[in-house]
Amino acid sequence: MQTALLLVLMPAGVPAAELPRSGNLVFDRVIALVNSEFHDESALDRFNETAKKEIEDVGQALPPHASTARVDAAIDGALASLQASHNGRFKPDTIAYFELSDIFRFAIRNDLSRLFPPEGEVSYPGIGLVTRMIGDKRFVGDVYDGSPAAKAGVVMGDEILSVDGLPYREIASFQGKVGQSVDIRLRRKADVAPTNVKVAVERLRPLPTFEKAIENSIAVREHGGRKIGYVRFWTLSTRDGLDIVASELSDGRLSGVDGVVVDLRGRWGGGAADAAELFVGDTPSFRLIPRHGRATLANVRWRGPVVALIDEGTRSGLELFAYALRINGIPLVGKRTAGALLAGRAYILPDDSLLEIAVSDAVIDDDVRLEGNGITPDIPVDLPLAYAAGRDPQREAAVSEMLRLLADGNSDRIVMPGGPPLTP
């Protein structure tokens, strides 16, 4: 048990003796941590009342032998009562558990070597996609650029029917199969017969996988004589993601384009609060040029036209990125952002699941709150997922908007006073 976790078991706001207690170590640790660490004390009465009700609904305390499903439901119900983002419990049978463990690796550093032996490098067996349930059917929501799934031709909108003849499971479907291939049975269109696709299973390290996906997302397409660049920021939490894009803008694939479509439809936020300065900052671009060897890229600022893509995956640091683009006159295309801008921290629970808690509020310019509000797009565009066959109408609309800006010769940015309209 970590010392840091021992310290938070005596919350300042509510006496320890008055906290709801169930007798279940995992449930009780969640209650103690939230009371100690959640940023908004005014929500704790509601949270504790909900926790008590979750216990009472069972008719008794949640003992150590209580069913996993019952404990999970009780924890989820209590956390939902906080009515805030960046609060959740994640278990090792989900991709999110591994991705957040890598993102929060400093916060859980004392547990890394035990959870991910021998050297504490977070990894999981997978193929590089995430799915979403629509009704009782499972569809591919995203395919990480450059992943085994992408190389095998799996695309957004495919219905996943089975993996090696069994129902799809995020981790279990690929456990023990690294270096092998799995047979994924999928349906691309509602009225066609299923097909089988062989996909190689790899041991994926989350943050390096995201860096690779950012790099592999970069593309240049010519439309009507105009070169339009594209890059997708899957997350801002990687070490080198921004540097990869900066290098491509400076003297790489994006250096000669007429405009850039910046895709902020991410998986996670995180990252530096000033990440958007790559596209809207006022400092000059410059390099350090030594007597011998290559010049070092010290600072890059893209001065050309930009169009950005947003949706409900635009959250946290990516949402702040979108806000910075908006107030600098850059058009946003897609759907409303998540309205999830708080600062979270991770804790390891007694069953080795991961608990994220919103430990700080986030306010922009003293009076703008994106949490619970989000940012509405300038050009709303839906993206129907089921059987999309990889078609992305939001991206198509962003390219059309870029071509319009270039054709009009009106790609100068107009700073909007007062900030963006927020959706209540």
C-alpha positions as CSV (number, residue, x, y, z in Angstrom):
1,M,0.0,0.0,0.0
2,Q,1.3,3.4,-0.9
3,T,2.0,6.0,1.8
4,A,0.3,8.6,-0.4
5,L,-2.9,6.6,-0.3
6,L,-2.7,6.1,3.4
7,L,-2.6,9.8,3.9
8,V,-5.8,10.5,2.0
9,L,-7.8,8.1,4.1
10,M,-8.4,10.8,6.7
11,P,-10.2,13.5,4.6
12,A,-10.3,17.0,5.9
13,G,-13.8,17.9,4.9
14,V,-15.7,15.0,6.5
15,P,-14.6,13.2,9.7
16,A,-13.5,9.7,9.0
17,A,-16.1,8.3,11.4
18,E,-18.9,9.8,9.4
19,L,-18.0,8.5,6.0
20,P,-20.3,5.8,4.5
21,R,-18.7,2.4,5.2
22,S,-19.7,-0.8,3.5
23,G,-17.1,-3.3,4.7
24,N,-15.8,-3.7,1.1
25,L,-12.2,-2.4,0.8
26,V,-12.5,-1.2,-2.8
27,F,-15.8,0.6,-2.3
28,D,-14.6,2.2,1.0
29,R,-11.3,3.4,-0.5
30,V,-13.2,5.1,-3.3
31,I,-15.4,6.9,-0.8
32,A,-12.4,8.0,1.2
33,L,-10.4,9.2,-1.7
34,V,-13.2,11.2,-3.2
35,N,-14.0,12.9,0.1
36,S,-10.3,13.8,0.4
37,E,-9.4,14.8,-3.1
38,F,-12.4,15.8,-5.2
39,H,-12.1,19.5,-6.0
40,D,-15.7,20.6,-5.2
41,E,-16.5,20.1,-1.5
42,S,-20.1,21.2,-2.2
43,A,-20.8,18.0,-4.1
44,L,-19.6,15.7,-1.2
45,D,-22.9,15.7,0.7
46,R,-24.7,14.4,-2.5
47,F,-21.9,11.9,-3.1
48,N,-22.0,10.5,0.4
49,E,-25.8,10.3,0.4
50,T,-25.6,8.4,-2.8
51,A,-23.0,6.1,-1.4
52,K,-25.2,5.3,1.6
53,K,-28.1,4.6,-0.7
54,E,-25.9,2.2,-2.8
55,I,-25.1,0.3,0.4
56,E,-28.7,0.3,1.7
57,D,-30.0,-1.0,-1.7
58,V,-28.2,-4.2,-1.1
59,G,-29.9,-4.6,2.2
60,Q,-26.5,-5.0,4.0
61,A,-23.0,-3.8,3.7
62,L,-20.9,-4.7,0.7
63,P,-18.7,-7.4,2.3
64,P,-15.4,-8.6,0.8
65,H,-17.2,-11.5,-0.9
66,A,-19.9,-9.3,-2.5
67,S,-20.2,-9.9,-6.3
68,T,-17.9,-7.9,-8.5
69,A,-20.9,-6.6,-10.5
70,R,-22.6,-5.3,-7.4
71,V,-19.5,-3.5,-6.2
72,D,-18.9,-2.1,-9.7
73,A,-22.4,-0.8,-9.9
74,A,-22.2,0.8,-6.4
75,I,-19.0,2.6,-7.2
76,D,-20.3,3.8,-10.6
77,G,-23.5,5.1,-9.1
78,A,-21.6,7.0,-6.4
79,L,-19.1,8.6,-8.8
80,A,-21.9,9.6,-11.2
81,S,-23.5,11.6,-8.5
82,L,-20.5,14.0,-8.6
83,Q,-21.9,15.2,-12.0
84,A,-18.4,16.1,-13.2
85,S,-15.9,14.8,-15.7
86,H,-12.6,13.1,-14.9
87,N,-14.1,10.8,-12.3
88,G,-14.2,7.1,-13.0
89,R,-13.0,3.7,-12.2
90,F,-11.2,1.6,-14.8
91,K,-10.4,-2.1,-14.7
92,P,-7.6,-4.2,-16.3
93,D,-10.1,-5.7,-18.8
94,T,-10.4,-2.4,-20.7
95,I,-8.1,-0.5,-23.0
96,A,-8.8,2.7,-21.1
97,Y,-7.1,1.2,-18.0
98,F,-3.8,0.8,-19.8
99,E,-4.0,4.1,-21.6
100,L,-4.7,6.0,-18.4
101,S,-2.1,4.1,-16.5
102,D,0.5,5.3,-19.0
103,I,-0.9,8.9,-19.0
104,F,-0.9,9.0,-15.2
105,R,2.3,7.0,-14.9
106,F,3.9,9.6,-12.6
107,A,1.0,9.5,-10.2
108,I,1.0,5.7,-9.9
109,R,4.8,5.4,-10.2
110,N,5.2,3.3,-7.0
111,D,2.9,0.6,-8.4
112,L,4.1,0.4,-12.0
113,S,6.8,-2.3,-11.6
114,R,4.3,-4.5,-9.7
115,L,1.4,-3.9,-12.1
116,F,3.6,-4.1,-15.3
117,P,6.6,-6.3,-14.5
118,P,9.5,-6.3,-14.7
119,E,10.3,-2.7,-15.6
120,G,7.0,-1.0,-15.1
121,E,6.4,-0.4,-18.9
122,V,2.6,-0.2,-19.4
123,S,1.5,-2.4,-22.3
124,Y,-1.3,-4.6,-23.4
125,P,-2.1,-7.1,-26.2
126,G,-4.2,-5.5,-28.9
127,I,-4.7,-4.5,-32.5
128,G,-5.1,-0.7,-32.2
129,L,-8.8,0.0,-32.3
130,V,-11.6,1.0,-30.0
131,T,-15.3,0.1,-30.3
132,R,-18.6,1.5,-29.4
133,M,-22.0,-0.2,-28.7
134,I,-25.0,1.0,-30.6
135,G,-28.0,-0.8,-29.3
136,D,-26.9,-4.4,-29.0
137,K,-24.3,-4.2,-31.8
138,R,-20.6,-3.3,-31.5
139,F,-19.0,-1.0,-34.1
140,V,-15.5,0.2,-34.6
141,G,-15.4,3.7,-33.3
142,D,-11.7,4.6,-34.1
143,V,-8.8,2.8,-35.7
144,Y,-5.4,4.2,-34.6
145,D,-3.3,5.3,-37.6
146,G,-0.6,2.8,-38.4
147,S,-2.0,0.1,-36.1
148,P,-2.3,-3.6,-37.0
149,A,-6.1,-3.1,-37.5
150,A,-5.5,-0.2,-39.9
151,K,-2.9,-2.2,-41.9
152,A,-5.4,-5.1,-42.1
153,G,-8.1,-2.8,-43.6
154,V,-10.5,-2.5,-40.6
155,V,-12.3,0.8,-40.8
156,M,-14.5,3.0,-38.7
157,G,-18.1,1.8,-38.8
158,D,-17.4,-1.9,-39.2
159,E,-19.6,-4.1,-37.1
160,I,-17.5,-6.5,-35.0
161,L,-19.2,-9.9,-34.8
162,S,-16.5,-12.0,-33.2
163,V,-12.8,-12.6,-32.7
164,D,-11.6,-16.1,-33.2
165,G,-15.2,-17.2,-33.1
166,L,-15.9,-15.7,-29.6
167,P,-17.5,-12.3,-28.6
168,Y,-15.1,-9.4,-28.8
169,R,-13.4,-8.4,-25.5
170,E,-11.1,-5.4,-25.4
171,I,-8.2,-7.3,-23.7
172,A,-9.2,-10.9,-23.3
173,S,-9.7,-11.4,-27.1
174,F,-6.0,-10.9,-27.6
175,Q,-4.5,-12.2,-24.4
176,G,-1.7,-14.8,-25.1
177,K,-1.8,-14.1,-28.9
178,V,1.0,-11.5,-29.3
179,G,2.9,-12.3,-32.4
180,Q,0.0,-14.3,-33.8
181,S,-3.0,-13.3,-35.9
182,V,-6.7,-13.3,-34.9
183,D,-9.7,-13.8,-37.2
184,I,-12.1,-10.9,-36.9
185,R,-15.5,-11.5,-38.3
186,L,-17.1,-8.2,-39.3
187,R,-19.8,-6.7,-41.4
188,R,-19.2,-3.5,-43.4
189,K,-22.7,-2.9,-44.6
190,A,-26.0,-3.8,-42.9
191,D,-27.3,-5.9,-45.8
192,V,-24.2,-7.8,-46.8
193,A,-22.7,-11.1,-45.6
194,P,-20.0,-10.9,-43.0
195,T,-16.3,-11.3,-43.9
196,N,-13.2,-12.5,-42.1
197,V,-10.1,-10.3,-41.6
198,K,-6.8,-11.5,-40.2
199,V,-5.2,-9.0,-37.9
200,A,-1.8,-9.3,-36.2
201,V,-1.8,-8.9,-32.5
202,E,1.0,-6.7,-31.0
203,R,2.0,-5.7,-27.5
204,L,1.0,-2.1,-27.6
205,R,2.5,0.6,-25.3
206,P,-0.1,3.3,-25.1
207,L,1.8,6.6,-25.3
208,P,4.2,5.3,-28.0
209,T,1.2,4.0,-29.9
210,F,-0.4,7.4,-29.8
211,E,2.8,9.1,-31.0
212,K,2.9,6.6,-33.9
213,A,-0.8,7.3,-34.6
214,I,-0.2,11.0,-34.7
215,E,2.7,10.6,-37.1
216,N,0.9,8.2,-39.3
217,S,-2.2,10.3,-39.5
218,I,-0.3,13.1,-41.3
219,A,-1.4,13.2,-44.9
220,V,-1.4,15.6,-47.8
221,R,-4.1,15.5,-50.5
222,E,-4.5,17.7,-53.6
223,H,-8.0,19.2,-54.2
224,G,-8.5,21.4,-57.2
225,G,-4.8,22.3,-57.4
226,R,-4.6,23.0,-53.6
227,K,-2.6,20.9,-51.2
228,I,-4.4,20.3,-48.0
229,G,-2.5,18.9,-45.0
230,Y,-4.1,16.8,-42.3
231,V,-3.0,15.7,-38.8
232,R,-4.9,14.1,-36.0
233,F,-4.1,14.7,-32.3
234,W,-5.2,11.5,-30.6
235,T,-4.0,13.0,-27.3
236,L,-1.7,15.7,-26.0
237,S,-0.2,13.4,-23.3
238,T,2.7,12.0,-25.4
239,R,6.2,13.2,-24.9
240,D,7.0,14.0,-28.5
241,G,3.6,14.3,-30.3
242,L,3.8,18.1,-30.7
243,D,7.4,18.0,-31.7
244,I,6.5,15.4,-34.4
245,V,3.9,17.8,-35.9
246,A,6.2,20.8,-35.5
247,S,8.9,19.1,-37.5
248,E,6.4,18.1,-40.3
249,L,5.2,21.7,-40.5
250,S,8.7,23.1,-40.6
251,D,10.4,21.0,-43.2
252,G,8.4,17.8,-43.5
253,R,5.3,16.6,-45.3
254,L,3.2,19.6,-44.1
255,S,5.7,22.3,-44.9
256,G,4.5,23.0,-48.5
257,V,0.7,22.7,-48.1
258,D,-1.7,25.6,-48.6
259,G,-3.7,24.9,-45.4
260,V,-3.9,22.4,-42.6
261,V,-6.9,20.5,-41.2
262,V,-6.2,19.9,-37.5
263,D,-8.2,17.0,-36.1
264,L,-8.9,17.3,-32.4
265,R,-11.3,14.4,-32.2
266,G,-9.1,12.6,-29.7
267,R,-9.1,9.7,-27.4
268,W,-7.7,11.6,-24.3
269,G,-6.7,15.2,-23.5
270,G,-3.8,16.0,-21.2
271,G,-0.7,17.8,-22.3
272,A,0.5,21.4,-22.1
273,A,-2.1,24.2,-21.8
274,D,-0.3,26.1,-24.5
275,A,-0.3,23.4,-27.1
276,A,-2.4,25.4,-29.6
277,E,0.4,28.0,-29.9
278,L,1.9,25.8,-32.6
279,F,-0.9,27.2,-34.8
280,V,-1.8,30.5,-33.2
281,G,1.2,31.7,-31.2
282,D,2.8,35.1,-31.9
283,T,6.4,34.1,-31.3
284,P,8.6,33.8,-34.4
285,S,9.8,30.5,-35.8
286,F,13.5,29.9,-35.5
287,R,16.3,27.3,-35.6
288,L,19.6,26.9,-33.9
289,I,22.3,26.3,-36.5
290,P,25.6,24.8,-35.3
291,R,28.9,25.0,-37.1
292,H,28.7,21.3,-37.8
293,G,25.7,19.0,-38.0
294,R,22.1,19.6,-38.6
295,A,20.1,22.7,-37.5
296,T,18.0,22.2,-34.4
297,L,14.3,23.1,-34.6
298,A,13.8,25.5,-31.7
299,N,10.4,27.0,-32.4
300,V,7.8,26.5,-35.1
301,R,4.6,28.5,-35.7
302,W,2.3,27.7,-38.6
303,R,1.1,30.9,-40.2
304,G,-1.2,29.5,-42.9
305,P,-4.9,28.8,-42.8
306,V,-6.3,26.2,-40.4
307,V,-9.6,24.4,-40.0
308,A,-10.2,22.2,-37.0
309,L,-12.3,19.1,-36.3
310,I,-14.1,18.6,-33.0
311,D,-16.5,16.2,-31.5
312,E,-17.4,14.6,-28.1
313,G,-13.9,13.1,-28.1
314,T,-12.5,16.6,-27.9
315,R,-12.0,16.8,-24.1
316,S,-9.7,18.1,-21.4
317,G,-6.4,19.5,-23.0
318,L,-7.8,19.0,-26.5
319,E,-10.8,21.1,-25.5
320,L,-8.6,23.9,-24.4
321,F,-6.8,23.5,-27.7
322,A,-10.1,23.9,-29.5
323,Y,-11.0,27.0,-27.5
324,A,-7.7,28.7,-28.3
325,L,-8.2,28.0,-32.0
326,R,-11.8,29.4,-31.8
327,I,-10.9,32.7,-30.2
328,N,-8.2,33.1,-32.9
329,G,-10.8,32.9,-35.6
330,I,-10.2,29.4,-36.7
331,P,-13.4,27.6,-37.9
332,L,-14.4,24.5,-36.0
333,V,-16.2,21.7,-37.8
334,G,-18.1,18.7,-36.4
335,K,-20.0,18.2,-33.1
336,R,-20.0,19.9,-29.7
337,T,-17.0,19.1,-27.6
338,A,-17.2,17.0,-24.4
339,G,-17.5,19.8,-21.9
340,A,-14.9,18.0,-19.8
341,L,-12.2,20.4,-18.7
342,L,-11.0,19.6,-15.2
343,A,-7.6,18.3,-13.9
344,G,-7.6,14.6,-12.9
345,R,-5.3,12.4,-10.9
346,A,-5.1,8.6,-10.7
347,Y,-5.0,6.3,-7.7
348,I,-4.6,2.5,-7.6
349,L,-7.3,0.8,-5.6
350,P,-6.9,-2.4,-3.5
351,D,-8.0,-4.6,-6.4
352,D,-5.5,-2.9,-8.7
353,S,-8.2,-1.1,-10.6
354,L,-7.5,2.6,-11.4
355,L,-9.6,5.5,-10.0
356,E,-9.5,8.9,-11.6
357,I,-10.6,11.9,-9.6
358,A,-11.1,15.5,-10.7
359,V,-8.8,17.2,-8.2
360,S,-8.9,20.8,-9.7
361,D,-11.4,23.0,-11.4
362,A,-10.4,24.8,-14.6
363,V,-11.4,28.3,-15.5
364,I,-10.3,30.3,-18.6
365,D,-9.7,34.1,-18.3
366,D,-11.5,34.1,-14.9
367,D,-15.0,33.6,-16.2
368,V,-15.1,30.9,-19.0
369,R,-15.8,27.3,-17.9
370,L,-15.9,24.6,-20.5
371,E,-16.7,21.9,-18.0
372,G,-20.3,21.0,-18.5
373,N,-20.6,23.4,-21.4
374,G,-18.3,22.5,-24.3
375,I,-17.8,24.4,-27.5
376,T,-20.3,24.4,-30.3
377,P,-18.9,24.0,-33.8
378,D,-19.1,26.8,-36.4
379,I,-20.1,24.1,-39.0
380,P,-22.2,21.3,-37.4
381,V,-21.7,18.0,-39.1
382,D,-22.9,14.6,-37.9
383,L,-20.9,11.4,-38.3
384,P,-23.2,8.4,-38.4
385,L,-21.0,5.5,-37.1
386,A,-22.9,2.3,-37.9
387,Y,-21.7,0.9,-41.3
388,A,-19.9,4.1,-42.1
389,A,-17.4,2.0,-44.2
390,G,-14.7,4.4,-43.2
391,R,-16.4,7.5,-44.7
392,D,-15.9,10.6,-42.6
393,P,-18.3,13.4,-43.5
394,Q,-16.8,15.7,-40.8
395,R,-13.4,15.5,-42.4
396,E,-14.9,16.0,-45.8
397,A,-16.7,19.2,-44.5
398,A,-13.4,20.5,-43.0
399,V,-11.6,20.1,-46.3
400,S,-14.5,21.9,-48.1
401,E,-14.3,24.7,-45.6
402,M,-10.5,25.0,-46.2
403,L,-11.0,25.1,-50.0
404,R,-13.6,27.8,-49.5
405,L,-11.2,29.9,-47.4
406,L,-8.5,29.5,-50.0
407,A,-10.8,30.3,-52.9
408,D,-12.1,33.4,-51.2
409,G,-8.6,34.5,-50.4
410,N,-10.0,35.2,-46.9
411,S,-7.9,32.9,-44.8
412,D,-6.9,35.7,-42.3
413,R,-7.9,34.9,-38.8
414,I,-10.4,37.1,-37.1
415,V,-10.2,37.1,-33.3
416,M,-13.6,36.8,-31.8
417,P,-14.2,39.1,-28.8
418,G,-15.6,37.5,-25.7
419,G,-14.7,34.0,-26.6
420,P,-16.8,31.2,-28.2
421,P,-20.4,30.6,-27.6
422,L,-20.9,27.8,-25.1
423,T,-23.6,25.2,-25.0
424,P,-25.4,25.1,-21.7
